[in-house]
Amino acid sequence: MVKTVLFALCVTVASPALAADGQAAAKLAADIRVSESRAQATLRDSGDYIELAQAYLRAGRTGDAALAYRAALTRNNEMMLTRNGDSIWSHTVARDALALMPQYAAR
């Protein structure tokens, strides 16, 4: 945490244009750490693995994302809410994302 804060401060002082990128990277790294911890704490919750996979995709870690989606398929199938309030099963999300994984990897 201290390293992340120091890095963010150094980037902010060095160049304002790079500050936003450094802060976004630090937030993304923090999101991944939180998602990894949550997935380890709730072993049967496939929703946590879906969120972890999404964080990996935002970081460009498609291999880790694919593993997290596969892990979600081995957990309980749970109802999840999308951003616009629709309901969807976690296994459906994982299967659909795995089908699109070659496209994610090509980016």
N, C-alpha and C positions, 0 to 999 in steps of 0.2 A: 504494500500500500504506500509506504513512504517513497519507494523508488518510483512508483507511478506518479505521485504528487510532484516529486522533484523533476521527473522527466517533463511533466506538463508545465511546470514553472519555467524550466529551461527553454522549452519550445515557445512559450508565450513571450519571454523576454527576447529571444533570438529573432523571431519573425511572427508578426501577427497573423500572416496568411497561413502559416503552418500550425498555429495554435488550435484552430478548429479541427484540423486533421489529428493532431496529437490528443486532443480531448476526446474526439470520437473514438480513436483507437483505445484509449484508456477505458472509456465507458464500455466498449465492446468486450475488452478483456475482462472487465469486472462482471459483465453480464454472463460471460461464459463460465467464470468461476462460480458464480451464484447458481447457475443452472446445473453445473456439474455436482455441486454440493447437494442441491435439492434432489437430483436424480439418485444420488447415492443414499440419501436419507429415506426416500420413499421408493423402495425397490419395486413395488407392484404398480406404480402409477405411470401409465404410458404417456400421459399428458406432459409430465416433466421431461420425458425423453424427446417428445415432439418439440418442446420449447428449446431444449438443448440443441437439437438438430438445426433448428432455425437460427440460433445464435452462431453455430458453426458455419452455416451457409453465409450469413452476413460477414463473417470473417474470411470467407473464401476457402474454408476447410471442408471441401466436399467429401473427402474420404471419411472424415470423422462424422460428418452429417449422415452419410449413408449408414454407418455403424449405429448411430443413435436411432435412426428410423427403424432399422432392423431390430434393435433392442425394444423399441416401442411395440413392435408386433408380437414380441414374446410376453408382454405384460398384459394386464387387464384392459379390455376394450372399454373405453370411457367416452361419455358424451362431452364434447368440447364446444365452446362458443367461438365463432369467428368474430372478426373486428366489427362486422356490420350486424351482429346479433343472431346470426343463423346458427343452428345446432348441427354438429357433424361428429361422427364417431372417430376416435383417435386412430384406429386401424385403417380407416379409409384415408385419412390424411397421410399416414405413413406409406401406404401402398401407392397413392397418387404421387407422392414426392419421390419415391424410389423409381417410379416409371419415368419421371422427369430428370433423374440424376445425371444422365449423359449430357443433357442440355446445360445443367448447372456446372458440370465439370468443364465444358467447352468455353465457358465465359472467362 
